[in-house]
Amino acid sequence: MQNLFLDHGLSKVKRLPAVDVRRVKKLRGYVDAESYAYALSLRLGLREAKRRRAASVVLFHDEMTSHPQFNALLCKLALPEDWGIFLLGAEHRQTPDPGGTGIGRCNLALGCHAVAVRAPYYSDVMRALGATPWRDGSAQNTTVAWRLAPLQRVVPTYAALPNLVWPRSSGSDPCGGRGYDEDGWQKAGRITVVGAVQQSLKVQPWRKREELAPILQGSGKAAFLFLTRGSLNQPRMWEDYFKACPERVSVHVHPKERKSKAPAWFRKAYLPKSIVTAWGDISLVKAQLALLKKAYDDPDNQVFVFASESCVPVKPLVEFLEGCERSGWRGMMKFENPEVVAEYDVSKAKRYTAAPQIPPWLWKLHSQWVTLNREMAHALLEEDLTDLFARTFAPDESYFGTVLALKGYPLETKCLPVDSTWVSWERQPARHPKELTAVTDVEALSLRLGGYFFARKFHVASDIAGWGLHLQGEI
């Protein structure tokens, strides 16, 4: 424990000898001797703090571990002035109320392995931990955490989100909890945790919007959102593609280089302002959101397709629109959870650790080139959460799915679990997909028969246009 504190720069932590559990003769309303011994130890700590006239005290259990980013997360917290008890780690049985960034005001939270108490409330906590059960009998056969829980109704009690500390053993909690995972998130009651995180991060939970009525057949539009360096590698393919139904298409472009030899129709679709972008950086997400916001302003746009300069259509536009209509204008996103990704790319799976405020089970890793529907776009544009992902690598491969999951959007039922854009990865893991120039008959046949509507990466000198995949079928 001393080494753990030193790792966090806490050099003035004082060890207080705990009450020996072997000396406990009667349980005094506690579930076992260990719980009663710990309650007595906490009372001794509070008594010592009171004797020293300390303004506040933090009491740590000697069987705890801490978050690897303990210091960084702790420094971001700002406890409200009215705080009386602060739990550095807790298991929430009820969703807390908003308390500030990284904290929530507890309604029913169990936590006593690291608890801070302010001087005005020393006596209240000591009394709650006493041997005499509560008059209503609620303290009979309880743990320390359950003895402290009723105080949350009368003492302003807050808890850290995410947990900064938790019991070292994930299988049992000497304070009465039901266990924590390796990242400190409680294993049980995850719906409650999601609500707590939403409150802490000021995220609007997803709600079904009644005004999104079914789209009449043949009336919905598709917005194509191009994130490019300059011009398109295959501009003629896109021109021919859009000619099939120009009235059902809108184009929006975010160019990295505004001075390029792009066609006039493409330059006309430039956003008024560009964001300086860098590979693997959050700036790419910001550019995508700028495109999405611009396209969302047109109420006729029902799906939003992200594409790069090396993307090409491999199915006719009519076929894409008919597919959207058949699916009820659902989005397309093939996503994976970190534990699945870890089977073939551990470093990619661990990207979630750079945004510890979001529980890992909410993380969705996916392609950057997703297709969103209007409902998903509305949810993503409600608030800007890019700061949460600023330290993650390649956030464009996780932002949309993770934010939707964090908001409670039912991806599993409202989004098709497929990629709309085909990409060739020569090996896994790889930093960049394969760039194609000469397309073989096998590759062309695979694209024609596959379930993809678009494909990348195709070089400017590629012969993909000669296969006419984007023109096949009757229009």
C-alpha positions, 0 to 999 in steps of 0.5 A: 500500500505504501508503494501504491501511494508513493506511485501517486505522489502521496508521501504523507499517508499515515498508517493506522493499525486496524482492529484485529478481527480475531479480537471480535467476540460479538458481531453487534449487528454486522454480517461478520467479524471482518465487517465489524472490525473494519467499522471499528477501524474507521471509527478510530480513524475519524476519532484521530482526525477529530482529535487533530481538528483536521478539516477533513480526512480520507480513510483507505482500506488496506486491500484496495487498488487504484486507477492507473490514471488516479492523479489525472482524474483526481485533479479534474474533480471539483467537489461542491462546497456542500460536500460531506462525504466523498466516495473515491470508489463506489457501487451504485444501486441507484443512478446518482444526481448530477454533481459535476464533472467526474462526480455524481451525488449519491442516492444509493451507493455502496463504498467504504474502501476509500471514503473522505469525510468533512469535519462537521460530519465526523460524529454522524459517520461514527454514529452510523458505524456504531454497534447499536443497530438503527431503530428501524432495524436496517443495520441488522446483519449489514456491512460497513457500506450498508451502514453508511448508505442511509447517511446519503439521505441527510449528508451530501454524499458524492462519488467519483466517476469512474472509480478511482479505487476499488477492492484489490480482489475482483471476486469479493468486496469486504465492504459489501459490494458485488465485485468490480472489473479490471478497470474499476467499473462495477460488474452488476447494475450496468444500466445504473452506471450508464445513467451515472456516467451520462449525468457526470458527462452531461450527455443527453440520453437518447429518446425516440423522436416522434417527428421522424415519420416513415419516409415515402418510397422514392422521396428520401435523399442520401447525403454524401459527405466527402473528407478529402485531401483535395479532389477525388481520385475517380471523379468521373465515376462519381459524376456518372453515379450521381446522374442516375438520380441527382434530385435524391442526392446532396454532396458536401465536401471537407477538403484538406487542400482547398486549392486543387484541380477538383471538378466544379461540381465538387468545389461547389460542395465545399464547406465554407470553412475547413478544419486543420486535420491530422491522421489519427487525430480527433480533428478528423472527427471534428471535420466529419461532424462539421459535414454531418451538421451541414447535411443534417440541415436539409430535412430531406436527407435521410442517410449520410454516407462518409467517403474519402477521395479514394472511395468509389461506388460499386453498386448503382445509386438506385440500388443503394437507395432501394436498399435504404428504403427496404431497411427502413432507412437504417444506418450501416455500421459494423462494430466490435467491442474491445474484448473481440478486437483484443483477439487480433489487435490488443493495442487497438482494443486498449484505446478505450483506456485513453478515455477512462470516463467511458465504461469499456463495455460501451466502446464500439470500434468500427470503420471511419467510413460509416453510413448514418441515418437521420436519427443517429445523426440527430443524437450525435449532433446534440452535444460535442463530446470530442474532448473526451476522445482527444487523447485516443488514437484514431478516434474516427474509428470509435467516436460515432458508435461509442457516443451512440452507445453512451447515449443509449441508442439501440445500435443492435436493433436500429443499425444494420451490423454491416459495413457499407464500404469495402476495404482491403486489409492485407494483414491484421493489424495494419495501419493503412489498407491496401491501395488498388491500381489494377483490379483483377477479375476476381476482385471485380466479381467479389465487389459486384456480388458482395454486399457493399455499396462502396469501396476503397482505396483506389489509386488515381490511376486505377482501372476500377471505372472500366469495370462499370460496377457503378452502372450495372443494372437498369436505372 
